[in-house]
Amino acid sequence: MAYTICEPSTEGQPYDKHQFDGRFVKMSSATSCLSYQDIRSMQNKAGRSFQAGKQSPTPKWVLDEKSFREVILCYAERRNLGCYAERRSLGNGAKSTYLIEGTNAERLTVTRERETDAILPLRFKLQSAQNRYTAAVKAGESQAVLDKLTEVIAHHDTEVMVAIRGSHVLATSVAYLYYRCGYNSVQVATHLRIKPCAVRQVINRMNQVWTAISGEYPESRYAPGGKMHRKPKPGREKKLQQLFVLRAAGNSFKEIAKMMKCGESSVQHNYKRYFAPLHDNTKGERTLRITRDETGTRLLYTRVSTN
């Protein structure tokens, strides 16, 4: 069977975004004979825009077949076998981390065996969650409890589906459709019958794998060197100031979470990201220096080394 590998789509809009402007500008007028009550009952909201243009360019590993296979294999190993352990050379100067010896086919076989062994336990978890949902309905639990159980059921069901399909198959399909066919996350999710957030998560984790393999970050405004790298979101600086002051006063993360009315894990993550020192065996201890700009109205976060 012959097949053709498509090149990545060029950035830009697949059509003119303004070609339909003016069609529904004045829906309620003397010529349209529509009242405001008629417009209120009409489905005139704009839908999601399907555009081929991406915020970031296509990564290098997608265009190279050898790197593409290595990223898919390392992604499957990371998902099913745990963290990376060793490194080997790809031949083009890049480094690959792996857990098992052998060729690509042997590595994929071991990874796939571990994944298929997890199908039965995952199905037991799914059935247990469904039984808890049925018991909660009979007991008359609140809607919040039922919604939480629904999320748990959906999570376990997705895990079973991915294990049956194969994480390497799903990752290959997502990368091919997203980068080479120019689909966005919603189109890829519709085609593969998964959630758009799952598509973006798979793309992000494969890019993380490539960073671990080659040491290169994808070209993005959120990558190191980009204008949005480690920059707090607008309106977040006051909360970070409050977090720093509360932690400096000796409060625990649990107490800070109650005072700030947010999750404890979120408090720990933000404190570790913006304030806690990072330890690196090669570069020594690094931390963030917090200063103010010339006007004194904004906080500046600068990562410095203590060596």
C-alpha positions in Angstrom: 0.0 0.0 0.0 1.5 3.3 -1.1 1.3 6.3 1.2 2.4 9.9 1.1 3.8 11.9 4.0 2.4 15.4 3.9 4.5 18.4 4.8 3.4 20.6 7.7 0.9 23.2 6.7 2.0 26.8 6.4 1.1 29.2 9.1 -1.9 31.5 8.5 -5.6 31.5 8.2 -7.3 28.9 5.9 -9.8 31.6 4.9 -10.4 35.2 5.4 -11.7 35.8 8.9 -13.7 38.9 7.8 -15.3 37.5 4.7 -18.6 37.1 6.6 -18.5 40.4 8.3 -21.5 42.6 7.7 -24.0 39.8 7.1 -25.6 40.1 10.6 -24.6 43.6 11.5 -28.1 45.0 11.9 -30.4 42.1 12.5 -33.1 44.2 14.1 -34.1 46.9 11.6 -37.0 48.0 9.4 -35.8 45.9 6.5 -35.2 42.7 8.5 -38.6 42.7 10.3 -37.0 41.0 13.3 -37.6 42.1 16.8 -35.2 41.9 19.7 -37.3 39.0 21.1 -36.8 37.1 17.8 -33.1 37.7 17.9 -32.9 36.5 21.5 -34.5 33.1 20.5 -32.1 32.6 17.5 -28.8 30.7 17.6 -26.6 33.6 16.4 -23.5 33.0 18.5 -20.3 32.6 16.7 -18.7 29.1 17.0 -15.1 28.1 17.4 -12.8 29.3 14.7 -10.9 26.4 13.0 -7.6 27.9 11.9 -4.5 26.2 10.7 -2.2 28.8 12.0 -0.4 27.8 15.3 1.1 30.1 17.9 4.4 28.3 17.7 6.3 26.9 14.7 6.5 23.2 14.0 9.2 21.6 16.2 12.3 20.0 14.6 11.6 16.5 15.9 8.4 16.3 13.9 10.2 16.9 10.6 12.9 14.2 11.2 11.7 10.6 11.0 14.4 9.3 13.3 13.7 11.9 16.0 10.0 11.4 15.5 10.2 7.7 16.3 12.5 8.3 19.3 10.2 10.9 20.8 7.2 8.6 20.4 9.1 5.7 22.0 10.4 7.8 24.9 6.9 9.2 25.4 5.5 5.6 25.7 8.3 4.5 28.0 7.8 7.6 30.2 4.0 6.9 30.4 4.2 3.2 31.1 7.6 2.5 32.6 8.3 5.6 34.7 11.2 8.1 34.6 14.3 8.1 32.4 17.4 6.2 33.5 20.1 6.2 30.8 21.2 8.0 27.7 22.4 7.0 24.2 23.3 8.8 21.0 21.0 9.2 18.1 23.9 9.6 15.7 23.1 13.3 14.9 24.5 14.7 18.1 21.2 14.5 20.1 20.9 12.4 23.2 18.1 10.0 24.0 17.0 8.7 27.4 15.7 5.2 27.7 14.9 2.5 30.2 15.3 -0.8 28.3 18.0 -2.2 26.0 17.3 -3.3 22.4 16.1 -2.1 19.1 13.0 0.2 18.7 10.8 -2.9 18.0 12.0 -4.6 21.2 11.6 -1.4 23.3 8.1 -1.0 21.9 7.2 -4.6 22.7 8.3 -4.3 26.3 6.4 -1.0 26.7 3.3 -2.5 25.1 3.3 -5.5 27.3 3.5 -3.4 30.4 0.6 -1.3 29.0 -1.6 -4.3 28.2 -1.0 -5.7 31.7 -2.6 -2.6 33.2 -5.8 -2.9 31.2 -7.5 -5.3 33.7 -6.6 -3.3 36.9 -7.9 -0.1 35.1 -11.2 -1.8 34.3 -11.6 -2.8 37.9 -11.0 0.8 38.9 -13.6 1.9 36.4 -16.1 -0.5 37.6 -15.5 0.5 41.2 -16.0 4.2 40.3 -19.3 3.3 38.5 -20.5 1.3 41.6 -19.7 4.3 43.8 -21.7 6.6 41.5 -24.7 4.2 41.6 -24.5 4.0 45.4 -24.3 7.8 45.6 -27.4 8.3 43.4 -29.3 5.8 45.6 -28.2 7.6 48.8 -29.3 11.0 47.4 -25.9 12.6 47.5 -25.4 16.2 46.3 -24.8 17.2 42.7 -21.3 18.2 43.6 -20.4 14.7 44.8 -22.0 13.2 41.6 -20.0 15.6 39.4 -16.8 14.6 41.1 -17.5 10.9 40.6 -18.4 11.6 37.0 -14.9 13.1 36.5 -13.3 10.0 38.1 -15.3 7.7 35.8 -14.3 9.7 32.7 -10.6 9.6 33.8 -10.6 5.9 34.3 -12.5 5.3 31.1 -9.9 7.4 29.2 -7.1 5.4 30.7 -8.7 2.1 29.6 -9.2 3.5 26.1 -5.6 4.7 25.8 -4.2 1.4 27.1 -6.3 -0.6 24.6 -5.4 1.6 21.6 -1.8 2.0 22.6 -0.2 5.3 23.9 2.3 5.2 21.0 -0.6 5.0 18.5 -2.4 7.9 20.1 0.7 10.0 20.3 1.6 9.3 16.7 -1.9 10.2 15.5 -2.0 13.4 17.5 1.4 14.6 16.3 0.7 13.8 12.7 -2.8 15.4 12.6 -1.7 18.5 14.7 1.6 19.3 13.0 1.6 17.7 9.5 -2.1 18.0 8.6 -2.6 21.4 10.3 -5.5 20.4 12.5 -6.1 22.3 15.8 -6.7 20.6 19.1 -10.5 20.6 18.6 -10.3 19.0 15.2 -7.8 16.4 16.4 -10.0 15.6 19.4 -13.1 15.2 17.2 -11.2 13.0 14.8 -9.8 10.7 17.5 -12.8 10.9 19.8 -10.9 12.4 22.8 -11.0 15.7 24.7 -9.2 18.8 23.3 -7.4 19.2 26.6 -6.0 15.7 26.2 -4.6 16.6 22.8 -2.8 19.6 24.1 -1.5 17.6 27.0 0.0 14.9 24.7 1.6 17.6 22.5 3.1 19.3 25.6 4.5 16.1 27.0 6.1 15.1 23.7 7.7 18.5 23.5 9.0 17.9 27.0 10.4 14.5 25.9 12.2 16.2 23.0 13.7 18.8 25.5 14.9 15.9 27.7 16.4 14.1 24.6 18.1 17.0 22.9 18.3 19.8 25.5 16.5 22.1 23.0 13.3 23.9 23.8 10.5 24.4 21.2 10.3 27.9 19.8 7.7 29.6 21.8 7.1 32.7 23.8 6.7 30.6 26.9 10.1 28.8 26.3 13.4 30.2 27.8 14.2 33.3 26.0 10.6 34.1 25.2 8.8 37.2 26.5 6.3 35.2 28.5 8.8 32.8 30.0 8.1 32.4 33.8 6.2 35.7 33.7 3.2 35.8 36.1 -0.2 36.3 34.6 -1.8 39.8 34.8 -3.3 40.4 38.2 -1.3 37.7 39.8 1.5 39.7 41.3 -0.5 40.8 44.4 -1.4 37.2 45.1 2.3 36.3 44.8 3.2 39.1 47.2 0.6 37.8 49.7 2.0 34.3 49.3 5.5 35.4 50.0 4.6 37.5 53.1 2.4 34.7 54.6 5.1 32.1 54.0 7.8 34.4 55.5 5.6 34.8 58.5 5.9 31.1 59.2 2.5 29.9 58.0 2.1 26.4 56.6 0.9 25.8 53.0 -2.4 24.4 54.4 -3.0 27.6 56.4 -2.0 29.8 53.5 -4.4 27.9 51.2 -7.3 28.5 53.6 -6.5 32.2 53.9 -6.1 32.7 50.2 -9.1 30.4 49.4 -7.3 28.2 46.9 -5.8 24.7 46.8 -2.9 23.6 48.9 -1.1 22.0 45.8 -1.5 25.3 43.9 0.1 27.2 46.8 3.0 24.8 46.9 3.5 24.8 43.2 3.6 28.6 42.9 5.9 29.0 45.9 8.3 26.5 44.5 8.2 28.0 41.1 8.7 31.7 42.0 10.4 31.7 45.4 11.9 28.4 46.5 15.6 27.8 45.5 16.3 25.2 42.8 19.2 22.8 43.2 21.3 21.8 40.2 24.3 19.5 40.6 26.1 21.2 37.6 25.3 24.8 38.2 25.0 25.0 41.9 22.1 26.5 43.9 19.9 28.9 42.0 17.1 31.1 43.3 14.9 34.0 42.3 15.8 37.6 43.2 12.7 39.6 43.7 13.1 43.3 43.1 10.9 46.2 41.9 11.1 48.2 38.7 12.0 51.8 38.5 8.5 53.0 39.2 8.1 50.7 42.2 4.8 49.3 41.0 5.8 45.9 39.6 7.8 43.0 40.9 10.7 41.8 38.9 11.7 38.1 39.1 15.4 37.4 38.1 16.9 33.9 38.4 20.5 34.2 39.8 23.1 31.7 40.9 24.6 31.6 44.4 28.0 30.3 43.2 
